[in-house]
């Protein structure tokens, strides 16, 4: 399904060409550092700068024989560089290249995700402003509760997206960590200053303590953050799907001209994009579990994490990038039905205003227990009878009208009371 969508920016980060280019950047940064420290002659460094390169097809050809991707890469680079190639990878181990380059890829991916999340935030903000006062029923346990507004519902979405922006900003620093520490990470065969100089050139921070790999808690945090953002998108999508149900129909995904909902039922307009997002969120949660299982490697390293990461890191990044674009399109094009919202609020004669009636009766002198029993009886009567009318039932009860005038009772059925204090939320979100 995802293959039908072109995501060139994110897909490019994880391509073979981009991966090998990052490897080359790490190797060149280490060479520059060694040259600066006097371990590589300037003339050899000039030769490396001028001639270092690779061919993806040639690397794969060599790898098919040697069964080691970094050796295949270095062999191909040395084919370009010639005799100066003996200074490439000086004192380094494969993971110095792999993990440092992977940090560059993850950082670039996070930057793209932050951009897409910003677009979603803008779309939600616009709809929140538009529907600040669009009254609708709030629900708990799937059951009508009390009046809210669509803008209030969306304000919760907006705040959640803003928290994810904070998480991604932090994540960009968490993953931007490199290592050039050699076998076992002890710097036995490489000057620790090489790591500092190379990482500085690459815009990374040297890992505090690396073994032969950078500890996988960083990578697990990356994937868990992807899964957490995905869970939020799933929450939004699930809400839209519920509100689009035929018996609710308060909002609806935009249905494009010429779009078909069913091969058999011409009337169908299905929330397919929201359903797609919910399905993909399940994949992200699965990737998070695999990333957690990559953390406990044997001793100073094994490579059980490597095969999993080659699938899950590109896939979770591309999947979330796609999901963010989908949700932005859904939110921006959301069709809203205020009249249906008002009709749903008024079902059973406005039982959702029961608390207002309860409080009015208590204020008029009834005990809370008496008022609760009285209001609940009328609410359930309206709920359980065809054509039940809560407000009319209350108005016909002398026990109610003894304490509340017709005007006072009618005032209980206005949704305005439920919007009185929303202004403080609008201020918090600068709406």
Secondary structure, 3 states (H helix, E strand, C coil): CHHHCCCHHHHHHCCHHHHHHHHHHHHHHHHHHHHHCCCCCHHHHHHHHHHCCCCHHHHHHHHHHHCCHHHHHHHHHHHHHHHHHHHCCCCCCHHHHHHHHHHHHHHHHHHHHHHHHHHHHHHHHHHHHHCCCCEEEEEECCEEEEEEEHHHHHHHHHHHHHHHHHHHHHHHHHHCEECCCCHHHCCCCCCHHHHHHHHHHHCCEECCCCCCCCCCHHHHHHHHHHHHHHHHHHHHHHHHHHHCCCCCCCEECCCCCCCCCCCCCCCCCCCHHHHHHHHHHHHHHHHHHHHHHCCCCCCCCCCHHHHHHHHHHHHHHHHHHHHHHHHHHHHHCCEECHHHHHHHHCHHHHHHHHHHHHHHHHHCCCCHHHHHHHHHHHHHHHHHCCCCCHHHHHHCCHHHHCCCCHHHHHHCCCHHHHHCCCHHHHHHCCC
